[in-house]
Amino acid sequence: MYPETFTGFQIDNAETWTTFHKREFQPKPFEDFDVDVEIQACGICGSDIHTISGEWGPKRFPLCVGHEIVGKAVAVGPKVTLVKVGQRVGVGAQIFACLECKQCKKDNETYCQHQIDTYGAVWPKTGIISQGGYASHIRAHELTSITQHWVFPIPDALETSLVAPMLCAGLTAWSPLVRNGAGKGKKVGIVGLGGIGHFGVMFAKALGAETWAISRSHAKEADALKLGADGFIATQDPAWNEPHRMSFDLIVNTANSSEGFDLGQYLSLLDVHGKWISVGLPPGAGQEVKSHMFMENGCLIGASHLGSRKETLAMLQLAAEKGVKSWVEEVPISKAGLAEAVTRLKNNDVRYRFTLTDFDKEFHA
C-alpha cells in the first residue's frame, strides 16, 4: 500500500503556535473506501489560527492543521468507484459523517452528530488524531460506494491555488447564501470583507443578488467594488444604518471580531422576517442578544456551518462557469513560510487568502 506514514508541519502547543516542526505522522489505517491524496496546495484558514493559538480552547497536539486541500489522488481503496488515481480532487474541513442519520440523509451531513473534522479529531476505534493539509498527503475516508463523500472533483477551469480556499472559506459563505434564497430580486449584505467575506461578495453577486459589503471603515471599499459589490456601507460613518433600514433580505455576518459591534444597528437593516446568518467564530463572549433588537422587523437570527457535498459541487461548478476567482497570495510551504503567514493572518495582513504551494519541492522531490 501507499506510504505507511505521511509527513507534515505540526504545532506542539498553543504557546509556540508559530513554531512548526516537520515530522512524520501515522494516518488512520487504509480501508476499502479510502482515498489517499498527494497534496499540491492548501489554503490557510482563520480556523487554523484559532486552533493552534489556543483561542478555541485546548486541542490535541501535536497537530498538523489545514483543511482547504487540493491534490492528486494517488491511491484508492478497492470499493472506491467515483475517484480515479491521478484525478485532481479537493478535501475540505470535514472528513467523515455517518451518512445514515436524518441529517445526513437530507444533505445536512455537516450537522451530523458523528462528524469528524479534517484535523484535530479522534478516529473511532483507532484513537488516531486526524491531521490536516500542511502535509505531504491526506487520507480521506469514504463510507459508501454510491458517493465518495469527502473527496471533490475539481473542475478543469479552476486553478489549483485559487480553488483551494473555496473548500472551506468559499463553502462557508456559499451555503448560507443558497440556503436563504440569495439570488435575483434579493438584496444581500456581507459583513466583513476578509477571507470568507470576499467570497460572500463574489458568490452573492454571481447568484444574481444585489450585493452590498458592510465594513467598519472605508479602507476596503475599492476592493469591495472590484469584487463586484453594488454598494458599500462603512459602520464608522454617523447614523450609518439609517438610510438602509429594513432594506435587506439577507445579511451574512463573516466578521472575525465582535468588539464594538452594535448588533441592534445591523439587525435594523433587515426587512420583515429578513435573516441574519453568522458564519464567523470570533473569540470572546460575543454580542448580547435582546428581543427588542429584532422586534420592530421580526427578523430572524441564525448561523451556518460549512456546507454539504451537494452544495460544494454546485459552488465549484458556478465558480467555473462564472469565472469566480479567490484573491490569493501564494506562500511556498516551509517552516519559515508558515510562521510568517500565520502571523500575518493573525494580524489581518492579507487580501484575502493565503494558499500554500510548492508541496512538490518540500515533500515530493
C-alpha positions in Angstrom: 0.0 0.0 0.0 1.0 3.7 -0.4 3.3 5.1 2.3 2.8 3.9 5.9 3.4 7.4 7.3 2.8 10.9 5.9 5.0 14.0 6.6 3.7 17.4 7.7 4.3 20.5 9.7 3.0 20.2 13.2 2.5 22.6 16.1 3.3 21.2 19.6 1.3 23.6 21.8 -0.5 26.9 21.8 2.3 28.7 23.5 4.6 28.1 20.5 1.9 28.4 17.8 4.2 29.9 15.2 6.9 27.2 15.6 6.3 24.4 13.0 8.0 21.0 13.2 8.4 18.9 10.1 7.9 15.3 11.0 6.2 12.0 10.1 2.8 11.0 11.5 0.6 8.0 11.3 -2.6 8.3 9.3 -5.6 6.1 10.0 -5.5 2.6 8.6 -6.2 2.4 4.9 -9.7 0.9 4.2 -11.8 -0.1 1.2 -13.4 3.2 0.8 -10.4 5.4 1.4 -8.6 7.8 -1.0 -5.0 9.0 -0.5 -4.4 12.5 -1.9 -0.9 13.8 -2.6 -1.3 17.5 -1.7 -0.4 20.2 -4.2 -1.9 23.2 -2.4 -3.6 24.1 0.9 -5.3 27.3 1.9 -4.6 28.8 5.3 -7.8 29.3 7.2 -8.6 31.5 10.1 -9.8 28.3 11.9 -6.1 27.1 11.7 -5.0 30.2 13.6 -7.8 29.9 16.2 -6.9 26.3 16.7 -3.1 26.4 17.0 -3.1 29.7 19.1 -5.5 28.3 21.7 -8.2 30.8 21.0 -10.7 27.9 20.7 -9.5 26.2 23.8 -7.3 23.1 24.4 -6.6 20.9 21.3 -4.9 17.6 20.6 -1.3 18.4 20.0 1.0 17.8 18.2 -1.2 18.9 15.3 -0.9 19.5 11.6 -3.7 21.8 10.6 -5.1 22.8 7.1 -8.4 21.9 5.6 -8.5 23.6 2.2 -6.7 20.9 0.3 -6.2 20.3 -3.4 -4.1 17.5 -4.8 -3.9 14.3 -6.8 -5.4 11.0 -5.9 -2.6 8.6 -5.7 -4.3 5.5 -4.1 -7.9 4.5 -3.9 -9.5 1.7 -2.0 -10.9 -1.4 -3.9 -14.5 -0.2 -3.3 -14.0 3.4 -4.4 -15.8 4.0 -7.7 -16.0 7.8 -8.3 -12.4 8.8 -7.8 -9.6 7.6 -10.1 -5.8 7.5 -9.5 -4.3 10.7 -11.0 -7.5 12.7 -10.7 -7.3 16.3 -9.2 -9.5 16.4 -6.2 -10.2 18.6 -3.1 -10.8 17.9 0.6 -12.4 20.4 2.9 -12.9 20.9 6.6 -15.0 17.8 7.3 -13.7 14.3 6.6 -16.4 12.0 8.0 -20.1 11.7 8.9 -22.3 8.7 9.5 -24.4 9.3 6.3 -27.1 7.3 7.9 -28.8 9.7 10.3 -31.7 12.1 9.5 -29.4 15.0 9.0 -27.1 13.2 6.6 -30.0 11.8 4.5 -31.2 15.3 4.0 -27.9 16.7 2.7 -27.1 18.1 6.1 -24.1 15.9 6.8 -22.1 18.9 8.1 -24.5 18.9 11.1 -24.1 15.1 11.7 -23.6 14.3 15.4 -20.8 11.9 14.4 -19.0 14.2 12.0 -15.2 14.3 12.1 -13.1 17.3 11.4 -10.3 17.1 8.9 -7.8 17.8 11.7 -7.7 17.5 15.4 -10.5 14.9 15.8 -10.2 11.3 17.0 -10.8 8.5 14.6 -13.2 5.9 16.1 -11.7 2.6 17.2 -8.1 3.6 16.4 -7.7 6.7 18.6 -5.6 8.3 15.9 -5.9 12.1 15.7 -6.8 13.4 12.3 -4.1 15.5 10.7 -4.6 18.2 8.1 -3.2 19.6 4.9 0.1 21.3 5.8 1.4 17.9 4.8 2.5 15.6 2.1 -0.7 13.6 1.9 -4.2 13.3 3.4 -6.3 10.1 3.7 -9.9 10.8 3.1 -12.4 8.2 4.4 -15.4 7.2 2.3 -18.4 5.3 3.6 -20.4 4.3 0.6 -19.8 3.2 -3.0 -22.6 5.5 -4.1 -20.7 8.7 -3.3 -17.1 9.3 -2.4 -18.4 11.9 0.0 -15.4 13.9 1.2 -13.3 14.0 -2.0 -14.5 16.5 -4.5 -13.5 16.5 -8.2 -12.1 19.9 -9.2 -13.4 21.4 -12.5 -10.6 21.9 -15.0 -11.4 25.7 -15.3 -10.3 26.3 -11.7 -6.7 27.0 -10.8 -5.3 24.8 -8.0 -4.1 27.7 -5.8 -7.2 29.7 -6.3 -9.7 26.9 -5.7 -8.1 25.6 -2.5 -9.6 28.4 -0.2 -13.1 27.7 -1.6 -13.1 24.3 0.1 -13.7 26.0 3.5 -14.0 29.8 3.3 -15.8 29.7 0.0 -18.2 27.0 1.1 -18.8 28.7 4.4 -20.0 31.8 2.5 -21.9 29.8 -0.2 -24.1 27.6 2.0 -25.9 30.4 3.9 -26.4 32.3 0.6 -28.1 29.4 -1.3 -30.0 28.1 1.7 -31.5 31.5 2.4 -32.5 32.5 -1.1 -29.8 34.8 -2.3 -30.4 35.5 -6.0 -32.1 37.7 -8.5 -34.5 40.2 -6.9 -32.9 39.9 -3.4 -30.7 42.4 -1.6 -27.8 40.8 0.3 -25.3 42.2 2.7 -22.0 40.8 3.6 -20.5 41.9 6.9 -16.7 41.8 7.0 -14.5 41.8 3.9 -12.0 39.1 4.8 -11.2 35.6 3.8 -14.9 34.5 4.0 -16.4 37.9 3.3 -14.7 38.4 -0.1 -16.2 35.0 -1.2 -19.6 36.2 0.1 -19.5 39.3 -2.1 -18.4 37.3 -5.2 -20.9 34.4 -4.7 -23.8 36.7 -3.8 -23.2 38.7 -7.0 -22.7 35.5 -9.1 -26.0 34.2 -7.8 -27.7 37.4 -9.1 -28.4 39.3 -5.9 -27.9 43.0 -5.3 -24.9 42.8 -3.1 -23.6 45.2 -0.5 -20.4 45.0 1.5 -20.5 46.2 5.1 -17.3 47.0 6.8 -16.0 49.1 9.8 -14.2 51.7 7.6 -13.9 52.7 4.0 -10.4 51.1 3.8 -11.7 48.2 1.7 -14.4 50.0 -0.3 -12.4 49.9 -3.6 -11.7 46.2 -3.1 -15.4 45.5 -2.5 -16.4 47.2 -5.7 -13.7 45.3 -7.7 -15.1 42.1 -6.2 -18.5 43.0 -7.7 -20.3 44.7 -4.8 -23.2 47.1 -5.9 -22.8 49.2 -2.7 -20.7 49.7 0.4 -21.6 50.7 4.0 -19.0 51.8 6.5 -20.1 51.5 10.1 -17.8 54.2 11.2 -20.0 56.8 9.5 -22.5 58.6 11.7 -26.0 57.1 11.6 -24.7 54.6 9.1 -27.7 52.3 9.3 -30.5 54.9 8.9 -30.5 55.2 5.1 -30.7 51.4 4.8 -33.2 50.5 7.4 -35.4 47.5 6.5 -34.0 47.1 3.0 -32.0 43.9 3.1 -33.5 40.4 2.6 -30.4 38.6 4.0 -27.2 39.6 5.8 -24.3 37.1 6.2 -22.0 38.0 9.0 -18.4 36.9 8.4 -16.8 39.2 10.9 -14.0 37.7 13.0 -14.3 40.2 15.8 -17.3 41.3 17.9 -15.5 44.2 19.6 -17.6 47.4 19.4 -20.3 45.5 17.5 -23.7 47.1 17.9 -25.9 44.1 16.8 -29.1 46.1 17.0 -28.0 48.6 14.3 -27.1 45.7 12.0 -30.4 44.0 12.5 -32.2 47.2 11.7 -31.1 46.8 8.1 -33.3 43.7 7.6 -36.7 43.7 6.0 -39.6 42.0 7.7 -38.5 38.4 8.5 -35.2 39.1 6.9 -32.4 36.8 8.0 -29.1 37.5 9.9 -26.8 34.5 9.4 -23.5 34.4 11.3 -20.6 32.2 10.0 -17.6 33.9 11.8 -16.4 32.4 15.1 -14.7 35.2 16.9 -13.2 34.5 20.3 -14.7 36.0 23.4 -18.2 36.3 24.7 -19.8 37.7 21.6 -22.8 40.0 21.4 -25.6 40.3 23.8 -29.0 39.5 22.2 -32.2 41.0 23.4 -35.7 40.6 21.9 -36.2 44.3 21.3 -33.3 44.3 18.8 -35.4 42.3 16.3 -38.9 43.1 17.4 -39.5 46.0 15.0 -38.9 44.0 11.9 -39.4 40.4 13.1 -36.0 39.5 11.7 -34.6 36.0 12.2 -31.1 35.3 13.7 -29.2 32.1 12.7 -25.9 30.6 11.9 -24.4 28.3 9.3 -21.7 25.6 9.5 -19.6 24.7 6.4 -21.9 23.1 3.7 -22.9 19.8 2.2 -21.3 17.8 -0.6 -24.2 18.8 -2.9 -23.5 22.5 -2.1 -19.8 22.1 -2.6 -20.2 20.6 -6.1 -22.7 23.4 -7.1 -20.3 26.1 -5.8 -17.3 24.7 -7.7 -19.4 24.5 -10.9 -20.7 28.0 -10.6 -17.2 29.3 -9.9 -16.0 27.6 -13.0 -18.9 28.9 -15.1 -18.8 32.5 -13.8 -15.0 32.8 -13.5 -15.1 33.4 -9.8 -11.5 33.6 -8.5 -10.2 33.9 -5.0 -7.9 36.8 -4.2 -4.9 34.7 -3.1 -1.3 35.3 -2.0 0.8 32.2 -2.6 3.2 31.1 0.1 5.7 28.2 -0.6 5.3 25.8 2.2 8.2 25.7 4.7 8.8 26.3 8.4 9.6 30.0 7.8 6.8 30.5 5.2 4.2 29.1 7.6 5.5 31.1 10.6 5.3 34.3 8.6 1.9 33.5 7.0 0.1 32.6 10.2 1.5 35.7 12.0 0.3 37.9 9.2 -3.1 36.2 9.1 -3.5 36.7 12.8 -2.8 40.4 12.2 -5.3 40.5 9.2 -2.4 41.3 6.9 -3.7 39.5 3.8 -6.1 40.3 1.0 -7.7 38.0 1.2 -6.4 34.4 1.5 -3.1 32.6 1.7 -2.6 29.4 -0.3 0.4 27.2 0.5 2.2 25.9 -2.6 5.4 24.2 -3.7 4.4 20.9 -1.9 6.3 19.0 -4.6 9.6 20.7 -3.7 9.1 20.3 0.1 7.7 16.8 0.2 7.8 15.0 -3.2 11.2 15.9 -4.7 
